């Protein structure tokens, strides 16, 4: 497991020390995971929106079956 350091003010440190029953390392890990999941979800949503914007629509009357058959017949 990797190690990171977090700096808090002296006041926050004193308040944390009063609550000895709380595992502050676990609180920080959970907060980091929550932020990572939110950001990754946002990135996925942005990717979906971008994909929708750049995706081209087929022209009216275009028949994909005919195009596939044409290229299968002419590839060799």
Secondary structure, DSSP 4 states (H G I P E B T S, - for coil): ---------HHHHHHHHH-TTS-HHHHHHHHHHHHHHHHHHHHHHHHHHHHHHHPPPPPTT--HHHHHHHHHHH--
